[in-house]
Amino acid sequence: MINIISRSLIFKNVSGPKKVIDNLIKGLDKIGYPYVLNKRLDYCSCLYIHDDRIALQEVKNLDPRIRVIVGPNLYVVPRDLPRSLDISRAVYLVPSEWNKRFWLHFSFDKCPMEVWGTGIDTEEFKPSTEKKEFVLLYFKQRFNEELERVEMGLKKKNINYKLLHYDKGYKESEFKYLLKESRYVVWLGRQESQGIALQEILSSNIPILVCDVSSVGHCLGGGELNREEKDYTDTSSASYFDDRCGIKIKNLEEIENALDTMEEKLNNFAPREYILENLTLEGQAKKLLGFYEKYFNISYTEGLMEKPFYLGNWINAKWHYVLYLKLKHWVKILLVKFGIWKLIKG
């Protein structure tokens, strides 16, 4: 049994962190592994803290029988972790290999670290039989002049395309609808620690031309990063990717040649095959559970048979705290909408 602690479960809106936890739960359901949601931190021996910093502060005080895995949706960079935070008994998850190298480069040493990406729902995102009418241009937090350069290339090659602008917001239903008729995707996005939307495209068996970043700071925003972190170059817009998935370029002057390559090799790519090999729901759920055996000697079978130590809920499952978090969430949305949030953050 695993006790999942997550604030993202409280909210219905689609987000990266919510996808992480929702897809983990789907994976656990598929393999029939028992779990509970937001129970007291000492409910059972396997505790997974997904995104709750308050729960993270309590790790050092837990009964030694409680084995702890945390992340990946807790902090953006290592220096965000409080110096006083003691998680030496935990295992910290990051979503990709480059992200692990980044954290180690910037001196993370509070506990062991493992790479774990959430699984992709390959039934929800599967190949479509619809006629492929256009190329989808996915634009996320990159510079307008870069968008203009890519659009110029598409127009020069007389390629019919539709633009999906992440920063202007879109519903997941719109995303799915566009994928059904997309021959391939041109991805012009920021660095991604995992890149779930990109992987959902691959799961739909749609290849991608990735216009890759040159550094972590190669994007709009990133105000939480300092100069050294922004200049870190060992990164990617497509953290999980190989030759079956499409092609990558870093220089946008190569866009016309890259578009030619995509057109010529379109039927040779097999992106869904890559996802089925590397990022299934059940496979990634088992990988997470495997860390409890690797670090804490709790086998899969032992976890299946475990009974609770204590009954009760963590604060995330208590109505008054849930109400407080939802009110806080909506206040932030309003502040962002009216431009006040930027002023508060400086």
Long-range contacts (C-beta under 8 A, 24 or more apart in sequence): 1-34, 1-35, 1-36, 1-44, 1-45, 1-46, 1-303, 1-304, 1-306, 1-307, 1-308, 2-28, 2-33, 2-34, 2-35, 2-36, 2-44, 2-46, 2-47, 2-48, 2-289, 2-292, 2-303, 3-35, 3-36, 3-39, 3-41, 3-43, 3-44, 3-46, 3-47, 3-48, 4-35, 4-36, 4-37, 4-38, 4-48, 4-50, 5-38, 5-41, 5-47, 5-48, 5-49, 5-50, 5-52, 5-55, 5-314, 5-316, 6-37, 6-38, 6-50, 6-51, 6-52, 6-316, 7-50, 7-51, 7-52, 7-316, 7-325, 8-50, 8-51, 8-73, 9-37, 9-38, 9-316, 10-316, 10-322, 10-325, 10-326, 11-326, 11-329, 14-172, 16-73, 16-194, 16-196, 17-50, 17-51, 17-73, 19-118, 19-196, 20-50, 20-72, 20-73, 20-118, 20-194, 20-196, 21-50, 21-51, 21-118, 23-118, 23-119, 23-120, 23-121, 23-196, 23-281, 23-284, 24-118, 24-119, 24-284, 24-285, 24-288, 26-119, 26-121, 26-281, 27-119, 27-280, 27-281, 27-282, 27-283, 27-284, 27-285, 27-286, 28-285, 30-281, 30-282, 30-285, 31-282, 31-285, 31-286, 33-285, 33-289, 33-300, 33-303, 33-304, 34-303, 34-304, 34-306, 36-308, 37-317, 38-313, 38-314, 38-316, 38-317, 39-308, 39-311, 39-312, 39-313, 39-314, 39-317, 40-310, 40-311, 40-312, 40-313, 40-314, 41-66, 41-314, 42-66, 42-309, 42-310, 43-308, 43-309, 43-310, 43-311, 43-312, 44-306, 44-307, 44-308, 44-309, 45-296, 45-298, 45-306, 45-309, 46-289, 46-292, 46-298, 46-303, 46-306, 48-288, 49-74, 49-90, 52-316, 54-315, 55-314, 56-85, 56-87, 57-85, 59-86, 59-87, 59-89, 59-90, 60-86, 60-87, 60-88, 60-89, 63-309, 65-309, 67-292, 67-295, 67-296, 67-298, 69-93, 69-288, 69-291, 69-292, 72-99, 72-116, 72-193, 72-194, 76-224, 76-225, 77-102, 77-103, 77-106, 77-224, 77-225, 77-229, 78-103, 78-106, 78-107, 78-108, 79-106, 79-226, 80-224, 81-108, 81-110, 85-110, 86-110, 87-111, 91-291, 91-295, 93-288, 93-291, 94-193, 95-193, 95-194, 95-239, 96-192, 96-193, 96-194, 96-239, 96-240, 97-239, 98-234, 98-235, 98-236, 98-239, 99-193, 99-239, 101-234, 102-216, 102-232, 102-234, 102-235, 105-232, 105-234, 106-228, 106-229, 112-295, 114-291, 116-284, 116-287, 116-288, 116-291, 117-194, 117-239, 117-240, 117-279, 117-284, 118-194, 118-196, 118-279, 118-284, 119-279, 119-280, 119-281, 119-282, 119-283, 119-284, 119-285, 120-196, 120-199, 120-200, 120-202, 120-203, 120-275, 120-279, 120-280, 120-281, 121-200, 121-203, 121-281, 122-203, 122-272, 122-275, 122-276, 122-280, 122-281, 124-200, 125-176, 125-179, 125-200, 125-201, 125-203, 125-204, 126-203, 126-204, 126-205, 126-272, 127-204, 127-205, 127-272, 128-179, 128-180, 128-181, 128-204, 130-180, 130-181, 131-181, 132-181, 132-182, 132-183, 133-160, 133-181, 133-183, 134-160, 134-161, 134-162, 134-181, 134-182, 134-183, 135-159, 135-160, 135-161, 135-162, 135-182, 135-183, 135-184, 135-185, 135-186, 136-161, 136-162, 136-164, 136-178, 136-179, 136-182, 136-184, 136-185, 136-186, 136-206, 137-161, 137-162, 137-163, 137-164, 137-185, 137-186, 137-188, 138-164, 138-166, 138-185, 138-186, 138-187, 138-188, 138-189, 138-197, 138-198, 138-201, 139-163, 139-164, 139-165, 139-166, 139-167, 139-188, 139-189, 140-166, 140-167, 140-188, 140-189, 140-190, 141-166, 141-167, 141-189, 141-190, 141-219, 141-220, 141-221, 142-188, 142-189, 142-190, 142-211, 142-218, 142-219, 142-220, 143-220, 146-188, 146-211, 146-252, 147-188, 149-252, 149-255, 150-186, 150-188, 150-211, 150-252, 150-255, 153-252, 153-255, 153-256, 153-259, 154-186, 154-259, 156-256, 157-256, 157-259, 157-260, 157-263, 159-259, 159-263, 161-186, 167-220, 175-200, 179-204, 179-206, 182-206, 183-266, 184-208, 184-209, 184-246, 184-262, 184-266, 184-269, 185-209, 186-211, 186-259, 187-211, 187-237, 187-238, 189-219, 189-237, 190-218, 190-219, 190-220, 190-221, 190-222, 190-237, 191-215, 191-216, 191-218, 191-219, 191-235, 191-236, 191-237, 192-236, 192-237, 192-238, 192-239, 193-239, 194-239, 194-240, 195-237, 195-238, 195-239, 195-240, 198-237, 198-238, 199-240, 199-275, 199-279, 201-271, 202-245, 202-271, 202-272, 202-274, 202-275, 203-271, 203-272, 203-275, 203-279, 204-272, 205-270, 205-271, 205-272, 206-271, 207-245, 207-246, 207-262, 207-266, 207-269, 207-271, 208-238, 208-241, 208-245, 208-246, 208-271, 209-246, 209-247, 209-248, 209-249, 209-258, 209-259, 209-262, 210-236, 210-237, 210-238, 210-241, 210-246, 210-247, 210-248, 210-249, 211-237, 211-249, 211-250, 211-252, 211-255, 212-236, 212-237, 212-238, 212-248, 212-249, 212-250, 213-237, 213-250, 214-250, 223-345, 240-274, 240-278, 240-279, 241-274, 242-274, 244-269, 244-270, 244-271, 244-273, 244-274, 245-269, 245-271, 245-274, 246-271
